[in-house]
């Protein structure tokens, strides 16, 4: 039962296994790990997270001082720019950015199990883990070989879960990212993570380079109440 729950959890986040994975070849040059110039981080109002409209801006907790913003290129697009903003006083400042990916079919405001779309919204970040040893994470880190992606998936996916940061969508905070509990029910999907990039779209997660994951793990601080704001650019601005 534990094994079955784990495979369900991993499949919900990474490659889906089967024929879908075979089509996901690694894209050269998309996950170099350095600063990305994709998202324009200009701020008209420095007290707001850039390019996020009132609807989602109001959902960012007042105590949050770290925001990971995921700017999807389009509603049906799998390419995204991930930006870390840090609040100093009342001002949000861009700290670091990376190129990455989201669900292979894009984004949705009503995520469902298996739809291959990432959920739009504002979610807390409270728990991390992975196959590899803790790189110095400030959030609770669960190291376990159980994170290992199945080797019947395409080889390009085998290291997807070396590092993961659970996105608190339909999960229980304070548990390992591989905890299969879904408070809103199975049909709403779950196991939505930030994880390492394999060069193309995911099943619903957000992916970025290994160096980017290491940076976030070492930087996201529970005392700063980190959250992720994610969606396609149009939906984020709405």
N, C-alpha and C positions, 0 to 999 in steps of 0.2 A: 504493500500500500504506500509506503514511504517513497519507494522508487517510482511508482506510478505518479504520485503527486509531484515529485521532482521533475520528471520528464514533462508533465503538463505545464509546470511553472516555467521551465526553460523554453519550451516551445512557444509559450505565450510571448516571450520577450525577444528571443534571438531569431535565427532562421527557423522556418517552420518544418524543416526536414522534407524528404521526398523531392519531387521534381522542381519545386520552387527554388530550393537551394542551389540546384545545379546551374540555374540561370544567373545566379548572383556571383559573377566573376569579380575579383578584386580590381578596383579602378586605380590605375597608377597616378600618384601625385595628389590624391585626395585626402590623405591622412598623414601629412608630413609632421604635424604636431606643433608647428610654429604659429605665430600670430597670423590670423586671417584678416584680409581686408574686405570681406564680403559685406557685413552689415555696417551701415553708416550709423555711427554712434553719436551723431550730433544731438544735442539737447536744446530744445527751445526753452524748456523749463527744467533747470537742473535738479529740481526737487521731485521730478518724475522719471521713471524708467523710460528711456527713449522708445518711441514708436509703439507704445502701448496705450490704448484708449482708456477712457474712464471706466468702462465695465470691468476690465481685468485689473486696472490700476487700483481700484477700490478694494480688490480682493487680496492685495498684498498686505500682510499683517503690519500694523504700525511698528512693531518691535523688530521687524526684519531689517537686517543691515547687509545682507548678502542675497543677491538675486542672480540666478542663472537664467538668462533669457535665451530661448530657442526660437530663432526667426526662420520659419519654413519658407521656401521660395514661393510655393503655391499650394492651393488646396489639394491638388492631385500630384504633387511633386515630392520626391524623396530627399532632395538636397536641403541642407539647413546650415545656418551659421549659429554657433553657440557662443554667447558672450557672458562673462562674469562681471557683474557690477557690484561695487562696494559703496555703502553709504557712509559719508563723512559729514557729521553734523546733519544738515538737511539736504545735502547734495549727493546725488548718485554719480559715481565715477567709474568709467570703464577700466577694468583691471587687466583682462586678458580675453582673447577670442580665438576660436578654432572653426575650421570647416568640419562638417559632419553630416549625418543622415537621420531621417525619421522614418516612419512607416512607409513601406514601399508603395502604398497606394495613396499616401498623403496624410491628411488630417480630418478629424471629425469632432463635432461637439456632442456626439452621442455614440461613444465608443462601444463596440460589441465584440465579443469573443470571436477571434479569427477574421476580423474585417481588414486587417493589414493596414489600419490607419492609426496614427497616434492621437491621443485625446488632447483637445484644446483646453487650457485652463491654468489655474494657479494651484500648485501643490507643494506641500512641505517636503523637506529632505531630512530624514532622521536616521537612516540606517544604511550601512554599506557592507561590502564583503567581496569575496572572490576566491579564485583558485590559488592565487599567489599570496605570499605573506603580506601582512599589513605594512604598507609603505610609509606609515606615520599618519594615518587618518585621525582626524579629530572627532568625527562622528563614530559611533560604535561600529566595529569592523568584525565580521564573521569570516574567518578563513576556513575553507573546507573544499576537499576534492569533489564534493557533491555539486559544486557549481559547474564542473567540467561539461562543456557542450558534448552531446553524443557524437561519436566518431562516424555515425552513418550520415551526419550532415556533411555538406561540402567542406573540404579541408580549410578553406578560407575563413570558416566560422569557428574553428576549434578553439581559438583564443578569445572569443567574444566576451567571455565572462571571467577572464583573468582578474579584472577589477569591475565591480558594479556599485552603483549608488541607486538605492531604491527610490522611485518616485511614489509618493504616498497617494496613489490612485487605487481605490478599492483594496486596501491592505490594512493590516494592523500595525500601527507604529510601535517601535520598540521591540520588534522581532527581526530575525534574520531575513534578508531579501528573499530567500527561498521558502519562507513560510507560505504555504498555499492558501491560507485563510482569505476568503473574499467576502467581507461584510455585506456588500451590495448584491451578492449572488454571482454565480458562475457566468451567467449570460453577459454581465457587464465587463467581462475580461479582467485582466490583472497581470501582475508580474511585469509592470512597466518600469524599465530601468534606464539609467544612463550606463552605457557600457562601451567596450572597445570596438572601434570601427573595423568593418571588413570590406569597405570600399563601395557599398551599395545600401539600398534601403533595408529596413528591419521589418519585423512582424508588427511592431507598434512602439518600440523603444526609441531612444535617442542615442546615437553613437558618435564617438569622437576618438582621437588618437590616444595611444597609451600614455604619452607624455601629458596630454590634456587631462586624462583621468587621474594620473598621479598628482597633478597640480591641484585639481579639485578636491581629491581626497585629503591632501595635506592642508588645504586652505579652508574648506567649508567647516564652520565652527558652530557647534550647538548653541553657544552663548550669543551668536549673531543671528540665530533663528533663520537659517537659509531656506529659501523657497525657489521653485522653478516656475517660470512663466513661459508657456510654450504654445505654439500654434503657427499657422501660416500667417504671413505678413498682413494680409487683408483682415483676417479674423482678429489678430492681435490689436489692430488699430480701431476695430469696431467699437 
